[in-house]
Structure formats: structure tokens, C-alpha cells
Amino acid sequence: MKTEREFNKWIRRMFYEQSNHKVCAQRIETTTGNGVPDIMVILPFGIYLIESKFETTKIRSEQAAFHIRTNAIAQDDVPRCITLSAYPKTKRLVATTYNPSSITEDGIVPATEVTYALDSAGFKQFYSTLSDKPHGGIRPILSDSARLREATCAD
């Protein structure tokens, strides 16, 4: 992949593959709202807003504000806004989250930052933090016992 656009397509494809097509992954970029993430992902166990970055983890202040506000109201302190960054040259996928603790005297810093391989196996590891680990990594929105019924959505 050579562009953020190609990275966005890859993210969507990876969500479809990992969820066995039980997902709605929709681009939501807009010019009317500053800081709105790039992709909305609806999975049987939660809804995630993904900001995608290519060869950087830096987000604009408007994006940080959106992430912090959204993650501050998330159920059980579960991040719903996640930044995924692609580094093709070093084959890294970096997942970062922001919340109210991200606001420091030194500026805005990620609350979490986890690096995976930029390939199917790495994305599978990232995906498992959303779906399989109630209290580790990036926590799922709902517990296993409260998972939503399977739903599909056309691309």
C-alpha cells in the first residue's frame, strides 16, 4: 500500500475477513465536522470509529478532541475511537487511543499505543483485542454475555 486511501481499503477488507463478513465498515469522512474519524465499523460486539493515518500517528487537535470526548463517555471506559496508523516501510500497524488522561501539561499524548505487524496476522491480533479480551489491550464495548446478535450490513 502506498497511500492512506489504500490503507483505508485494507482496513475495511481486514474487518470483513476477521469478522467473517459480519460487519458494516463505512467511510464517514466529512467536511462539515472537524475531527470526525474516517471509518465507522459496526461489529456484532460493538461500534468503533477509526481514524486512519499513513506513516504518522499524529492527529490534529480537532481529532484528539473528538477521540477524547467520545472515549470519555464510552461504556466501562471502553475506547470507541481508535487511530490506526500504517507504516509500510517498517511493516507496522500502530493502534492508539486518546481519553481524558491524554491531556497533559506537555500537550495531548496517546492513552494507549500498541504496535502490530502490518499484515493479516497483525490485524488479527488487533481485532482480537476488540473481540476476545474483556480487560486487556483495547477493551471490547460489551462483555461476551452481552454480545449483540449477529448483523450484516452491505458495504
NORBELDA-V568808 format. One record per backbone hydrogen bond with DSSP energy under -1.0 kcal/mol. NH is the residue of the N-H (numbers start at 1). CO is the residue of the C=O. If there is no record, write none. Layout:
# NORBELDA-V568808
nh=NH co=CO
nh=NH co=CO
This chain:
# NORBELDA-V568808
nh=7 co=3
nh=8 co=4
nh=9 co=5
nh=10 co=6
nh=11 co=7
nh=12 co=8
nh=13 co=9
nh=14 co=10
nh=15 co=11
nh=16 co=12
nh=17 co=13
nh=18 co=14
nh=19 co=15
nh=20 co=17
nh=21 co=16
nh=22 co=19
nh=23 co=21
nh=24 co=42
nh=26 co=40
nh=28 co=38
nh=36 co=33
nh=39 co=50
nh=40 co=26
nh=41 co=48
nh=42 co=24
nh=43 co=46
nh=46 co=43
nh=48 co=41
nh=49 co=80
nh=50 co=39
nh=51 co=82
nh=53 co=84
nh=55 co=86
nh=64 co=60
nh=65 co=61
nh=66 co=62
nh=67 co=63
nh=68 co=64
nh=69 co=65
nh=70 co=66
nh=71 co=67
nh=72 co=68
nh=73 co=69
nh=77 co=74
nh=78 co=75
nh=82 co=49
nh=83 co=96
nh=84 co=51
nh=85 co=94
nh=86 co=53
nh=87 co=92
nh=92 co=87
nh=93 co=116
nh=94 co=85
nh=95 co=114
nh=96 co=83
nh=97 co=112
nh=102 co=99
nh=103 co=100
nh=104 co=107
nh=107 co=104
nh=109 co=102
nh=111 co=97
nh=112 co=97
nh=114 co=95
nh=116 co=93
nh=118 co=91
nh=119 co=117
nh=123 co=119
nh=124 co=120
nh=125 co=121
nh=126 co=122
nh=127 co=123
nh=128 co=124
nh=129 co=125
nh=130 co=127
nh=131 co=127
nh=132 co=128
nh=146 co=143
nh=147 co=144
nh=148 co=44
